[in-house]
Amino acid sequence: MTAFSVQIEAAPDGPSVLVVEDEWLVRELIVETLREAGCSVTEAASADEAVRALKAAAAPDILVTDVRLPGTMNGIALAERIRLTMPRMKVIVTSGHAAPEDAAGVADAFLAKPFALKELVSEVRLLAAAH
């Protein structure tokens, strides 16, 4: 398994979340926080890995994606693809470089980096309740 391999681990009681973040430490903080909050989490280091994960398993309830990602598409393009192919999936876009209006129309929520992890958990819970 490479450093950028898709990792899948299930938790039984919360929403399922796909986290797409290329910065390993940031991804690990997000993933562990969501798992501690009771979410089932799939993680990917790029949009390309996320697409492969989506083809391999049931669609998650929520996508959390950074905007700047390596590979053939960024987080906005991934969110646009999700909107077209899986319109029921909720989308949270995060970025330290983009503005909320950059994700308008494709995101249900936008979190500017750095954000508090409890803010992310709150958004995930809100979107899961609306699902």
C-alpha positions in Angstrom: 0.0 0.0 0.0 1.4 3.4 -0.9 1.2 6.6 1.2 -1.6 7.7 -1.0 -3.7 4.6 -1.0 -7.4 4.7 -0.2 -8.1 3.6 3.4 -11.5 2.3 4.4 -12.7 1.7 8.0 -16.3 1.5 9.2 -18.0 2.8 12.3 -21.5 1.4 12.9 -23.7 4.3 14.0 -23.1 7.6 12.2 -23.2 8.9 8.6 -20.7 7.6 6.1 -18.2 10.2 4.9 -15.6 10.3 2.2 -12.7 12.6 3.1 -10.5 13.8 0.3 -7.4 15.6 1.5 -3.9 15.4 0.1 -2.1 16.6 3.3 -1.7 13.5 5.3 -1.7 15.0 8.8 -4.7 17.2 8.0 -6.5 14.1 6.6 -5.7 12.0 9.6 -7.0 14.7 12.0 -10.2 14.9 10.1 -10.7 11.2 9.7 -10.0 10.4 13.4 -12.2 13.2 14.5 -15.1 12.0 12.4 -14.6 8.4 13.5 -14.6 9.5 17.1 -17.9 11.3 16.3 -19.4 7.9 15.1 -19.0 8.3 11.4 -18.0 5.6 8.9 -15.0 7.1 7.0 -13.4 6.4 3.7 -10.3 8.5 3.0 -8.5 9.4 -0.2 -5.5 11.6 -1.0 -6.8 12.8 -4.4 -10.0 13.2 -6.4 -8.8 10.3 -8.6 -8.6 8.0 -5.6 -12.0 9.2 -4.4 -13.5 8.3 -7.8 -12.0 4.8 -7.5 -13.4 4.5 -3.9 -16.8 5.6 -5.1 -16.8 2.9 -7.8 -15.7 0.2 -5.3 -18.2 0.7 -2.5 -21.6 2.1 -1.7 -21.9 5.9 -2.0 -21.3 7.7 1.3 -23.8 10.2 2.7 -21.3 13.1 2.7 -18.2 14.1 0.8 -15.6 16.3 2.5 -13.1 17.6 0.0 -10.3 20.1 -0.1 -10.1 22.3 -3.2 -6.4 21.9 -4.0 -5.7 18.2 -4.8 -3.1 16.4 -6.9 -4.2 14.5 -10.0 -6.6 15.1 -12.9 -9.2 17.2 -11.0 -9.4 19.5 -8.0 -12.0 19.4 -5.2 -14.5 21.7 -7.1 -14.4 19.4 -10.1 -14.9 16.4 -7.9 -17.9 18.1 -6.2 -19.3 19.0 -9.7 -19.0 15.3 -10.7 -20.7 14.2 -7.5 -23.6 16.6 -8.1 -24.1 15.1 -11.6 -23.7 11.5 -10.7 -24.9 11.3 -7.1 -27.1 14.3 -6.5 -28.3 13.1 -3.0 -24.8 13.1 -1.6 -24.1 16.1 0.6 -20.8 18.0 -0.1 -18.6 20.0 2.2 -15.7 21.9 0.5 -12.7 23.1 2.5 -9.9 25.4 1.4 -7.3 27.7 2.6 -7.1 29.4 -0.8 -10.5 29.4 -2.4 -13.5 31.5 -1.3 -17.0 30.2 -0.5 -18.4 31.6 -3.8 -15.9 29.3 -5.7 -17.9 26.4 -4.3 -21.3 27.9 -4.8 -23.7 25.5 -6.6 -21.7 22.4 -5.8 -21.3 22.6 -2.0 -23.8 22.3 0.8 -21.2 23.8 3.1 -17.8 25.6 2.9 -15.2 25.6 5.6 -12.3 28.0 5.3 -9.0 26.5 6.5 -7.9 26.5 9.2 -11.2 25.4 10.7 -12.1 24.0 14.1 -12.7 20.2 13.9 -15.8 20.6 16.0 -17.1 22.9 13.3 -16.6 20.1 10.7 -18.4 17.6 13.0 -21.3 20.1 13.4 -21.6 20.5 9.6 -21.5 16.7 9.1 -24.2 16.2 11.7 -26.4 19.0 10.2 -26.1 17.6 6.7 -26.6 14.0 7.9 -29.8 15.1 9.7 -31.0 16.7 6.4 -30.2 13.6 4.4 
